[in-house]
Amino acid sequence: MAANANIVFLGTAEFAVPILQALIENDQKPVLVITRPDQPAGRKQLLQAPPVKPVARKAGIPVSQPERRQPLDVLLRQAKPDVCILAAYGTLIKKETLAIPRFGFINIHPSLLPLYRGPAPVQNAILNGDEWSGVTVMLLDEQMDHGPTLAQEKLAVLPTDTAVTLTDRLAVLATDLMLRTLPDYLAGALQPKAQDEARATYTSIITREDGLIQWSKPAEAIERQFRAFLPWPGVYTHVQGKRLKIVNLSVLEGNFKADGALGTVFLADKKGLAVKCGQGAVCLGRVQVEGKKEMSAAEFLRGYPRCVGWVLM
């Protein structure tokens, strides 16, 4: 890899961690890491550092955590980067800021751009049942995930993938692709390629409400929703006026008979509790009633013996 490049790294989420570690381990240690401010987390709302922060601190790299309204210009002009590398940073960069490093901003995005621009590409790949995902190394411009691409690589989406496992595998792929792409780009050996705007699709920020199950959907779609939103926001429904979090579920295989409206709870022979969907049904593995501890479906049935026939909303 080309030596002596002055790099500033911008990243926040777990996806960015192996990329930062790879730069450090390959003699391209950034002169500065910029990440989002610590955020309150958990029931006690204690401040929690972004995942990249302890990695940078351990490597002796200065860390800056500007508030959303604070300009990056001052930090970057002081650091004088040749190039900025961005991965899962979580904030759009203004046009005038993009012009500061002479080689611009390189972004590593976990999708095959122009598909799934925006904040939730991994979740949407699972939700839509895609066979393939991938990573794109690109140059940032002032529009979201719009700039020209430098390199792409595909990765098969496994039928068991959750947002966590797919993100982890994409991060490994992204790290390798970035290490191969960066020296060629800095040497002027890569020609950036404009994205095909006719194929562009966009994703939105995921909210807690996205986890609400619509029982009119096919069982396979609900199972994908469960995997896409694991661990957050998770999937849930309502029963007897209370929120019921579905901690684990699977598609009910084989023949079965389910009477009643969509969302009706029924017994699926030895497979336990199941719920009627628009097409097929899902088995409930573990659940959590609002205000109570997580329990297995069998424990739920013992605690609510009249739940068979309930309609989940």
Secondary structure, DSSP 4 states (H G I P E B T S, - for coil): --S---EEEEE-SGGGHHHHHHHHHTT---SEEE-PPPEEETTTTEEE--THHHHHHHTT--EE---TTS-SHHHHHHH--SEEEEES--S---HHHHTSSTT-EEEEESS-TTTTBSS-HHHHHHHTT-SEEEEEEEE--SSTT-SPEEEEEEEEPPTT--HHHHHHHHHHHHHHHHHHHHHHHHTT----B---GGG--B-----GGGGB--TTSBHHHHHHHHHHTTTTT-EEEEETTEEEEEEEEEEPPS-----SSTTBEEE-GGG-EEEE-SBSEEEEEEEEETTS--EEHHHHHHH-TT-TT-B--
